Amino acid sequence: MGLLDTILGRSKPVRPDLDQLFAVPSAALTLQAATGFVPTGLGSVCFAGVEGGTFARIQQDVRELLDADTASGGIPVEFSRDSYGYTWLLARQPAEDTASLVNDLHAVNTLLQDGGFGPQLLCSLISFRDERERPLALVYLYKRGTFYPFAPVPGGEKRDNELELQVRAALGDDLRVEKDLARWFPVWGAPGL
């Protein structure tokens, strides 16, 4: 980045810090102990879709990698598009195997990043539920390298802000939690949530 870029306020895209995801399995234990929320075994990755053969090939590589265990009973990954045109990949693992789910999500992100599509990575989320079946997601913002909790209230587009702040306090030592609450974007209707 040159002097002119600095003066004009331009910046290079930040390279996602994908290894932050590996902190989630231990944070899940902390979350369960502090709040009663347990992993569901569902996780998803959101990225801005790109047209072209290279991107289609990477999507096929992701599908082949994560669907390799379908012959032995594994569940295939699902791709979908949301109302904003973003692409979501939904991965599933047994609820008690958060480490495998994180490995799957990390593999997807690594393939996209290594294929030159790192700037298209938006977020990833790992889903949790409590004994009352309330949903909660830990959302990872790639470009910020931070997590935040998202707790939608079932039946509409409302959030449980009190629960989100409680989760932030519980996980402050386990995860790099986003300090700017304005960046705690809602992910309404995210696959896996």
C-alpha positions, -999 to 999 in steps of 0.1 A, spaced: 0 0 0 14 33 -10 13 69 3 -15 78 -22 -36 49 -10 -31 61 26 -41 97 18 -72 86 -2 -83 62 25 -79 30 5 -68 -2 21 -60 -37 10 -85 -63 19 -76 -81 51 -66 -117 48 -90 -138 69 -75 -154 100 -91 -188 95 -73 -205 124 -95 -185 149 -121 -212 143 -101 -238 161 -109 -220 194 -146 -229 191 -145 -264 205 -131 -253 239 -153 -222 238 -183 -245 234 -175 -262 267 -173 -228 284 -206 -218 268 -223 -250 280 -210 -246 315 -220 -209 317 -253 -208 299 -265 -243 292 -262 -239 254 -249 -270 236 -237 -275 200 -263 -287 174 -237 -302 150 -247 -276 124 -224 -250 109 -224 -228 78 -201 -206 58 -214 -175 39 -195 -161 10 -202 -138 -19 -207 -160 -49 -186 -154 -80 -193 -166 -115 -168 -185 -135 -152 -218 -140 -126 -215 -113 -151 -207 -86 -174 -235 -98 -145 -259 -96 -137 -249 -60 -173 -254 -51 -172 -289 -66 -139 -296 -47 -156 -285 -14 -186 -307 -21 -163 -337 -29 -142 -331 2 -170 -328 27 -193 -354 10 -165 -381 11 -181 -397 41 -217 -399 27 -211 -436 17 -207 -444 54 -238 -425 65 -225 -390 65 -249 -362 54 -241 -343 22 -234 -306 24 -260 -282 11 -255 -250 -9 -281 -223 -9 -285 -186 -17 -301 -161 6 -323 -131 -4 -292 -109 -7 -276 -132 -32 -250 -146 -8 -241 -183 -10 -243 -204 21 -228 -239 27 -244 -259 55 -222 -287 70 -234 -313 96 -216 -334 121 -227 -352 153 -236 -326 179 -209 -339 202 -182 -335 176 -177 -298 174 -140 -303 164 -150 -322 132 -175 -295 123 -148 -268 128 -124 -288 107 -151 -290 79 -157 -253 80 -120 -245 81 -115 -268 50 -141 -249 31 -126 -216 40 -91 -227 32 -101 -240 -3 -118 -207 -10 -89 -187 3 -62 -208 -15 -83 -204 -47 -80 -167 -45 -115 -161 -31 -105 -151 5 -120 -116 1 -154 -132 -7 -156 -150 27 -181 -131 48 -188 -151 79 -191 -186 94 -215 -197 122 -218 -226 145 -252 -233 160 -262 -240 196 -295 -246 215 -304 -247 251 -329 -270 270 -357 -246 260 -347 -249 223 -336 -213 220 -312 -208 190 -278 -192 193 -250 -189 169 -214 -180 173 -206 -159 142 -171 -155 130 -164 -123 109 -134 -132 87 -124 -97 78 -123 -87 115 -110 -119 129 -136 -117 156 -166 -136 169 -200 -124 182 -231 -142 195 -263 -140 175 -295 -150 194 -326 -147 173 -360 -149 191 -381 -175 173 -411 -162 154 -398 -130 139 -368 -108 133 -360 -99 169 -329 -106 189 -323 -116 225 -298 -88 233 -295 -98 269 -285 -133 260 -260 -120 235 -243 -99 261 -243 -128 286 -226 -150 260 -201 -122 253 -192 -121 290 -189 -159 292 -167 -163 262 -144 -132 266 -115 -153 277 -120 -181 251 -127 -162 218 -117 -129 203 -151 -113 207 -160 -83 184 -159 -51 206 -179 -30 182 -216 -39 188 -225 -22 155 -207 -51 137 -229 -77 154 -249 -81 122 -281 -102 122 -280 -133 101 -317 -139 98 -326 -172 83 -290 -185 81 -288 -222 73 -282 -242 104 -296 -217 128 
